[in-house]
Amino acid sequence: MDLYAIRRRNAWPSVADLEAAAERSTAEGNKDGSGVRWIRTYVVVEENGELGSVCIYQGESPEAIRAHADASGMPADEITRVADTVIVRPDPTPVEA
């Protein structure tokens, strides 16, 4: 499986909506044969105040990533294969919502 970055813009109006989407995504990704594995997500505040995200997934293909997003009821505005990983520092302590 390759590593992908997925950009989801203006996807959720509230944290509760984001949490519900995360539950659906987890359930879909845990199904046998899903072709994806969720690694991590960075939640961002969009210019209009809604929440978006940058997600890192392992996937069999961009099509498998998009099928997962569709089944989870989430957008996948951009799906980009990751060419390399450069870690300068580990992630800091998670941000409190």
C-alpha positions in Angstrom: 0.0 0.0 0.0 1.1 3.5 -0.7 0.9 6.5 1.6 -1.5 9.3 0.7 -2.3 12.8 2.0 -6.0 13.7 1.8 -7.2 17.3 2.1 -10.8 17.7 3.2 -11.8 21.4 3.0 -14.7 23.0 5.0 -15.9 19.5 5.8 -17.5 19.9 9.2 -19.3 22.8 10.9 -18.6 21.5 14.4 -16.4 19.2 16.4 -19.4 16.9 17.0 -19.8 16.5 13.2 -16.1 15.8 12.9 -16.3 13.1 15.7 -19.2 11.4 13.9 -17.3 11.3 10.7 -14.3 9.9 12.5 -16.5 7.1 13.8 -17.8 6.3 10.4 -14.4 6.4 8.9 -13.0 4.0 11.5 -15.9 1.6 11.0 -15.4 1.6 7.2 -11.6 1.3 7.4 -11.8 -1.7 9.8 -13.9 -3.7 7.3 -12.1 -6.6 5.6 -10.9 -5.6 2.2 -11.4 -1.9 2.7 -8.0 -1.2 1.0 -7.2 1.6 3.4 -5.6 2.2 6.8 -6.1 5.5 8.6 -2.8 6.7 10.1 -3.4 10.3 11.4 -5.4 13.5 10.9 -4.6 17.1 11.5 -7.8 19.1 12.0 -7.5 22.7 10.7 -9.7 25.8 11.0 -10.7 27.0 7.6 -11.1 30.7 6.7 -14.9 30.5 7.1 -14.5 29.0 10.6 -15.5 25.5 9.6 -13.2 22.5 10.3 -11.2 20.8 7.6 -8.4 18.3 7.7 -5.3 16.9 6.3 -5.3 13.1 6.7 -2.6 10.6 6.2 -3.8 7.2 5.0 -2.2 4.0 3.6 -4.2 2.9 0.6 -4.2 0.4 -2.3 -5.0 3.3 -4.7 -6.5 6.7 -4.9 -9.7 5.0 -5.9 -9.7 3.0 -2.7 -9.2 6.2 -0.7 -12.1 7.9 -2.6 -14.3 4.9 -2.1 -13.6 5.0 1.6 -14.4 8.7 1.8 -17.7 8.2 -0.1 -18.7 5.3 2.2 -17.8 7.4 5.2 -19.8 10.4 4.0 -16.7 12.6 3.8 -15.2 14.7 1.1 -11.8 13.9 -0.4 -11.0 17.2 -2.2 -7.4 16.3 -2.9 -5.7 12.9 -2.8 -2.0 13.0 -3.2 0.5 10.1 -3.0 3.3 10.8 -0.5 6.7 10.5 -2.1 8.8 10.6 1.0 8.7 11.4 4.7 11.0 13.9 6.4 10.7 14.0 10.2 12.5 17.0 11.7 10.8 16.6 15.1 8.1 14.3 16.3 4.6 15.7 16.6 4.2 17.9 19.7 1.7 17.1 22.4 -1.8 16.9 20.7 -3.7 20.2 20.6 -6.7 20.3 22.9 -10.0 20.9 21.1 
